[in-house]
Amino acid sequence: MSVDKSDVIDFVVRDPKTSEVLLVMVEVRDWKAAPEAIGQLNHKFSLYAQYVMSGALGRQYPDMAKSPVTIRLHHFGPLNDDVAAALRQWAGRLSGIPVGVRSHRLYSGRVASFISKLRPGSRERDTVQWMPEPGSAVALLTCAQFTEEFAAAMRKRMPKGEVQVLGESQVKIKAPNGAESSGVLDNAYRHYMLDPEQKDSVIEKYAASFQETVGGIKAATDQSRIVPILKDKEWVGEITRNMAARSMEKPLTSVYEPYNDDLTIVYAEDTPRHMQFMTLERLAALKLELKELRPIACANLTRLLPDPDIQPDNGIYRIRVGGDYDACLLLLEDFWNSANIDVDGELIAAVPARDFLAVTGSGNEAHVARLRQVSQTVASKAPYRLTPKLFVRRHGQFVPYEA
């Protein structure tokens, strides 16, 4: 396992001596031979930081919720200057949570491992506690905090408009001319987490895009960019409760429909600059009915996504298309009709998080049990959780699987 698996928490353990919680990531490659590993390391640290900040760690391990936390990189090759700089930078970013950063060098082979243990103080030398450069610490924001700062920036941009926070990463904006637009800030927050020092620039970029959209410069919806997004069945209720808590009397105008008993399809316009939820008003302007939207959105998503990467793993197939829409592949019938996935029995799928999709066959109970366990584990850790339940494909649709 290497840090290129940026959607996986490698290990969570408790140090028996200190009661400290260690979030471990592992890099087996040589840093010089894999220059892309630096960027992947940053993605991995971003995932681990969100795992702590979103409360996922505490939900999965309630007994660890109040324990001190350290993110620990285990590596085999010697660290170069670029890796060291990244570790110092993350030490600064995480210092306000606070979460520590350490690295620990491992040695492959019994002889190398034995020799390393013979060296005086070897364990201490092989483990490094990283500290930030003086004055470089940057306090990380949770997704909810980032959304509030974004909303504040939008209010400064549009003092005569209205900006409402609907959820952890969703805002609704009403321009002075009455035009309304709602959108999600998942992409903006992800960009921020990869480079928190550029928070103001990230917010400015996305705020300008939102203002452009709601201000009428790009009033028309691009039908070719409408896509489906999977949410858990509680999504509508959560948004409605958030609106009620903020004394917002208008009903939810986002366009959505149930997919099955546990999942909901929400429709959005995804452009290179921003994503915004479809509204009933925009749907009417396109002269479309809700029943016509799914085939259009699924065809768009098929066109916009890269070719799926299907990787077998001991009876389970992991399927990736970049992270944001991995779970949404569940909706693409053409993909499932043509995918080269050889399983025993009916196709069983797990979508515990937005960026996780895995399948196996109903004919192998051990594989189904393993998929169920993987789904429960991912759902408990993921910042963008869907559901730990499994689904079986029948008559061109995935429905809840009971076995």
N, C-alpha and C positions, 0 to 999 in steps of 0.2 A: 504494500500500500504506500502511495506517495502523496504529496501535497496537491497533486493535480486533481485529486478527487475532492473538489472544493465544496461539494454538497454533503460531505460525510464527516461526522464527529468520530474520529478514530477510536479513542478510548477515554473513559471517565473512571478515575480511580481515586481512592482516598489514601493519603499517606498515613499509615498506622501510627507513626511516631508523632506527627504534628497535627493530625486531623485535617490537614489541608487537602482541598479538592484539586486534583491534577487533571486538566484537560490536555490530553496528549495527542500530538500529531507526529507522523513519521515520514521521513524522506529517505528513500533508499538510493536515489540517484546521486551521481557526482555533480556538484553544482556547476562546475566548469563545462561539463559535457551537456548540461541541460539548462541553457541560459533562460529558457521560458519559465523555469522553476521560481524565479523571483516574483514574477507577476502572480503565479499560482499561489505562492506563499502568502501574498497579500490578500488574495481572495479567501484563502483558508482562515487567516486570522480574522477577516471580516465576519465569516460565518461563525467562528467561535465567540467573537465579541457579541454578536446578535443572540447567540444561544444563551449567553449569560444575561444580557440586558433585557431580553424579551421575557425573562422569567421561565423559559423552557427548562433550564437546568433545575430550578427549584420545583417545577411541576413534576419532572421525571423522578427526581431524587429529593423528596421533601426533607429528609434528614440532613441533606447537604445545603439546604437553602441559605443558611446563615454562616456557613463555613467560609474561610478565606479561600480564594481561587487563584491558581496559577496556570497559565497556558505554557505547555512544555513541548519544545521541538526536539524529537529524537532524530539524529542524523548519523550517517556513516562516513561521508566524506568531510574533510576539513572545511570550515566556513570561510568564505571569501569576504572581501570588503563590502560587497553589495548586500550579502545576506546579513552581515553584522549591522549595517546601516538600517536595514529593514527591521531587525529585531529591536534596535534602540528606538526607532520611530514608534513601533507598536508599544514598547514599554511606556513611552510618553503618552500615547493615546489612551492606554488602558489604566494609567495611574490614577485617574479620577474616579474609577468605578468602585474600589480599586481591584485590579487584577494584575498579578505579577507575570513576568515573562522570563522563562529560562530555556536554555538549550542543553542537550546532553548528547555527547558523542558515543556511538556504539561501534563495536568492532566485529566485522564478519569473520567467521572461521574460529575454530576452537583455539588454535595457537595464538592468533592475534588477541583474542579475548583474554586468554590466560596471561600473556605477556603484559597486557595493559593493566591487569589487576596486580601484577608484581611491582609496578612502578610506585614509589612512595607518593602518597597523596593523589593517586590516579583518579579516584572517583571525584575528588574535589576539582581537579584540573579539567576533567571531562564534562563537568557541569558548570554552566555559566549563568549567573543571575544578571540579566540585562537591565541597565538603567538608562533613562532618557538623557539626551543632551541637555545641559542646563538651559532652562527657559523654553524648552521645546514641547512641554506637555500640553496636550489639547484635550479638553474634556469631551468625550463622546456623547452624542445625544441619542436617546431612544427614538424609535420611529415616531411615537406620539409627540415627543418634544420637537423633533424635526418638523413635523406637520404643523405644530403651533407656530414655530418660527417662520415657516413658509407662509402661513396665513397672515402673520404680522407684516411680512414683507409685501404681500399682495395688498393689504389695507393701506400701506404707505403709497403704493403705486396707484391705487384706485380709491382715494379718500371719499369719493361720492358713491362708491359701489358697496356691495355687501359681500363679505367672505365668511363662510360658515365651515367649521370643521365637523364632518359627519361621522368620522371614525378614525381609527389609528393612523390611516394613511389616505384618507379621502377628504376632499374639500369640494365645496360648491360655491361658485362665484356668480354674482349678479352684477352686471355692468350698469352704469347710470342710464343707458338707453333701454334697459329692461332685459337685454340678452342674458341668458343663463348658460352656465357650463359646469359640469362636475367632472372630476378626474381623480385618479389615484396617483400617489407619489412613490410607488414602489421603485420605479426606475431611478427617480431622483435620489431616494434614500440609499439605494445600492451604490450609486455613483459617489454620494457623500461618504459612505463608509469606507470606500476604497481610497479616499483622499480627503480626510476630515479637515485638513488645513485649508482646503479650498471651499469650505462650506458656503461662504458668501457668494462665490462665483457660481457654485452649483445652484443655489437658490435663485440667483439672478437669472441664470439661463432658463430655468423652468418657469419662473414667474413671468418672464417676458413672453414665453410661449403661451402660457395660460391667458395672459392679457391680450395677446394677439388673437387668440381663438374667441374669447368672449367679447372682445371689442368689435368684432365684425369683419376684421381683415380676412379671416378665414371662416366665415360664418357657415358655409355649406359643408356638410359632412361628405367625406370621400368614401363612397360606398365600397370601393375596392380595398379599403383598409379596415373595414368592420370585422372584428374577430370575436370568437366566443371565449369566455373565461370561466373556468370551473370554480365554484365556491361551495362551501359546505352549506347544508340546509338551514343553518342558523344565521346565515349572513343577512338575510332580509330583516329578520327580527332584531339583530344587533344594531343594524343601521337605523331602524325605526326607533328603537329605544334611545339611541344616541341623539336622534333628532328631537325626541320628546324631552329628553333631559336638558336640551338647549332651548326649550320652549319654541320649537319650530313646528308650526301648525300644518304646513303644507305636506301632503303625502309624498312618499318616495317616488320619484319620477324615472328612475333608472329602468332600463328595459331588461327584464329577466324572465326566465321560465324554469320550471323544475325539469331536471334531467332524469332523476330517479328518486327514490324515497330518501336518499341521503345527500344528493348533490344538486346544485342549482347552476344553471347557465346564465351568466351575466354578459351582456354585449357591450363592446367598447370599440372606439376608433383608435387604432394604434398607428401613429405616424412616426417618422424618424425623430421628431422633436418632442412628442408628448403622447400620453394616453389619456383618453377621457371616456367616461361611461356614456353609452348611448342614452338619450332621454326619449320620452314619449313624443316630445315636440319635434325632435330631430327625425325620429322614425316617421312621423306624419309628413314632415317636409320631403322625405324621400319617396312618399306615396307607397310605402310598404306596410304590410301587416306583419304582426309578430310571427305568424306561421310561415312566412316567407323568409325570415331572417336566418334561421339556422343553416340551410343549405348554402346561402350566400356567404355567411361568416366562415363556415367550415371550408368552403372552396378557397376563400381568401387565405385562411390560415395554412392550408396545404401549400399554396403558392409562396407564402412569405417565409415558411420555415425551411431550414436546411434539411438535407436528407437525414432521417433518424439514424442514430448510432445504436445498433442492437448488439449487446454483449452478453453471451451466455455465462452463467456462473453456477455450476453444479445443479442444473435443473431449473434454475430461475434465470429469466432474461431481463436485464436492465436496459431500458430504452431512454435515450437522451436526445433532445433537440435544442440544447442551449440553456435550459433552466427555467425561463419565464413561462414556457408553454408545455413543459414535459407532460404534466397531468392532462392537459387539454387534448393530447393525442387520443384519449379515450373516445372523443367525439367523432373522429375521422374514420368513417366506415371504409373508404377506399384504401386507407393504410392497412387496416386489419384484413381486408380481403386479399391484399397482395403481399403482406409481410411474410418473410420466410422465417416463421417461428414454429419449430417442431415440438409440440407438447403432446402428452398423453391425456386424452379426454377433452373436456371443454376448457376454453381459455379463461383463466382466473387472473384478475388484475388487482393491483394495489396502487392507490394514489394517496399516500398519507400526507403529502405536501405538494405545493405548487411545482416544485422542481424534482419530483420523484415519481417515476412510473416503472413498475416491474410486473412481470407476468410469469405464470407457470401453468401446468395442466391439472385438471381435477382428478385425473387417473392415478396420481401419485400422492398419497396422503402425507408422506414425509416432506415433499416439496411444498405442498399447500401449508403445512404446519410451519415450515421455515419462512415462507412468504408472510404468513400472518404475524410471526414474531418480528420479522424485519419491519413490517408496516407499523406495528405498535411502537417499536423503538424509534423509528423515524418521526412518527407523529408526535411523540413525546418530546422530541428535541427540536423540531423544525420551527423556525420563526414564522413561516407562512404555512401553517398547518391546514390540512383538509380533513381527512378522516382515516382512522386505522382500519376501517372495515374493508372486506374484500368484495369484489364484484365479478360476476360470471357473464360471459358474452352469450346472449341468446337472441335470435331473431334480429341481429344487427344492432343490438344495444347492450350495454353493460348494466346489469341489475344486481341488487344485493345478493350475496352468496351466503347461503346457510348450509352448514354441513356438520 
